[in-house]
Amino acid sequence: MYQRVSPDEIAAMALFLASDAGAHITRQSLAICGSVETLR
């Protein structure tokens, strides 16, 4: 069920949160590991 997160997806999320559309999303903690734990 693991899926790698691309840099583009992380950038899109950051841009959304910084935009007016994400203005009502506050005090959230988003863990982004890019499924590194599966690369052992």
C-alpha atoms as a printed R data frame, in Angstrom:
   type eleno elety resid chain resno      x      y      z
1  ATOM     1    CA   MET     A     1  0.000  0.000  0.000
2  ATOM     2    CA   TYR     A     2  3.031  2.255  0.069
3  ATOM     3    CA   GLN     A     3  3.419  4.804 -2.673
4  ATOM     4    CA   ARG     A     4  6.349  7.121 -3.149
5  ATOM     5    CA   VAL     A     5  5.647 10.823 -2.925
6  ATOM     6    CA   SER     A     6  7.202 12.850 -5.702
7  ATOM     7    CA   PRO     A     7  8.814 16.256 -5.139
8  ATOM     8    CA   ASP     A     8  6.144 17.725 -7.429
9  ATOM     9    CA   GLU     A     9  3.382 16.420 -5.144
10 ATOM    10    CA   ILE     A    10  5.043 17.941 -2.087
11 ATOM    11    CA   ALA     A    11  5.492 21.251 -3.904
12 ATOM    12    CA   ALA     A    12  1.835 21.237 -4.992
13 ATOM    13    CA   MET     A    13  0.728 20.684 -1.396
14 ATOM    14    CA   ALA     A    14  2.950 23.487 -0.134
15 ATOM    15    CA   LEU     A    15  1.652 25.861 -2.805
16 ATOM    16    CA   PHE     A    16 -1.939 24.954 -1.960
17 ATOM    17    CA   LEU     A    17 -1.388 25.573  1.759
18 ATOM    18    CA   ALA     A    18  0.238 28.926  0.997
19 ATOM    19    CA   SER     A    19 -2.581 29.989 -1.326
20 ATOM    20    CA   ASP     A    20 -5.918 31.610 -0.562
21 ATOM    21    CA   ALA     A    21 -7.582 28.224 -1.125
22 ATOM    22    CA   GLY     A    22 -5.691 26.795  1.848
23 ATOM    23    CA   ALA     A    23 -6.310 29.784  4.099
24 ATOM    24    CA   HIS     A    24 -8.708 27.892  6.385
25 ATOM    25    CA   ILE     A    25 -6.318 25.016  7.028
26 ATOM    26    CA   THR     A    26 -4.460 25.842 10.210
27 ATOM    27    CA   ARG     A    27 -2.488 24.034 12.897
28 ATOM    28    CA   GLN     A    28 -1.908 20.882 10.905
29 ATOM    29    CA   SER     A    29  1.112 18.658 11.124
30 ATOM    30    CA   LEU     A    30  1.875 16.916  7.848
31 ATOM    31    CA   ALA     A    31  4.414 14.113  7.927
32 ATOM    32    CA   ILE     A    32  6.051 13.625  4.554
33 ATOM    33    CA   CYS     A    33  8.494 10.767  4.402
34 ATOM    34    CA   GLY     A    34  8.130  9.797  0.742
35 ATOM    35    CA   SER     A    35  7.905  6.150  1.889
36 ATOM    36    CA   VAL     A    36 11.552  6.196  2.887
37 ATOM    37    CA   GLU     A    37 10.782  3.569  5.531
38 ATOM    38    CA   THR     A    38 10.180  1.024  2.745
39 ATOM    39    CA   LEU     A    39 13.652  1.525  1.230
40 ATOM    40    CA   ARG     A    40 15.559 -0.271  3.978
